[in-house]
Amino acid sequence: MVFKLSAVLALASLPQAFAHGGVLSYLIAGTKYQGVVPYNTLVGQTSIQRPWLTYNPILNATDPTIACNDDGTSLTLQLTAAGVPAGSSITAYWNQPWPHPYGPMLVYLAQCPGTTCTNVNPSTLKWFKIDQSGLINGTVFAGYWGDGKMIDQNSSWTTTIPASVPSGNYLIRFETIALHSLPAQFYPECAQIQITGGGSLAPTAAQLVSFPGGYSNTDPGLTIDIYSNDAQTQTTYPIPGPPLYGSSSVVTTTTGPTTTTKSTTTTTFTTKSTSSVGTTTTTKTTTSTQPVTSGVAEFGQCGGTGYTGSTTCVSPYKCTYSNDYYSQCL
C-alpha cells in the first residue's frame, strides 16, 4: 500500500513532463551533442545548449526568458560546437512523441560579440530568422502544420545554415509554438555554435529583432483561435516574427511604356504593389528603354513551400535549393 501511494505521488508530480518538453539533443556535421537535462542540477553538466530548467511552456511573448528559455546565464562548463560550415545542416531533437501538432516551427540565429557566446546574455543580442514553417496545407482548423511535420520527422527539425551568413560565433534558437490553447505556448531552446566559411550578407535592420521584443501578445499569429468558425475555412496563417533572412524585393521591368512593380516578401508571403484611398487606386508607371530584365537579386529568396514570388534569378545567379521551405539566388 505504501509502495502504491508513493508511485501515485511520484506520477502526480510529473504530469508536465509528459505534456510538454523541449530540445534534448542536436546533430551537427555528423556529431551528436547532448542537451541540458532539465529537472537535474546544472552542477557538472556540460553541453553546447544553454541551460533550461523545466518542460513547462512560456505563455507570455514578452517573458524575460523568451530568448532561450533561461535567464541568460551559461553553464559553468559551457561548450560551443566549433567549425560548423555555412551551408551545412543542423538537426534538433525534441522529446518523443512531441504532443502538439498545431503551430509553426521557427529557427533563429544571433551573432555574439567577441570570440565566444559564453556568458553573453541572449536578451542583449539581435536575432534573425533563417527558417520557418507555418500552415503547410489545409485549413487552420484541420490542416497540416510545421509542428505536425516536426512530429512526423521523429520529433526533429533540420535547418540549413545559409551559405551567405558571415562567419562568427552564434546562438542558434530552435522554437516550436503550440496553438492548441490560448495563450500560445512557446518552446525555445538555444545552442552555441561557431560558423565557418561564411559569406558576407548581413541581415537587414528589418530582419533583426530582440527577445523579448520579437513578438507581441497581440500578434495575429499568436492570438489565432484554431477552433473558431473562421478557422474552419481559413487557409492562411501569419507566421510571427520578422521577415526571413535573405528575403528581398522583386523588381520587374519591361521595354516600352510599362508598369514597374516592387513587392516585398514578408513572413506571411503576401505582396503589396498598390495603395488605395476610398475607391481610388494609385499605380506607379514608369517608362524604360533598358533591355528586358526580371528576377530576384543575389541572395534573395526564389522558392520554397508557401513562397509566391518570382522563381527566376537575375543573371548570372541561379535559384539554389536549401530546404523544402527556402531556395536562394546564388
Disulfide bonds with the S-S distance in Angstrom:
Cys68-Cys190 2.04
Cys112-Cys117 1.98
Cys302-Cys319 2.00
Cys313-Cys329 2.06
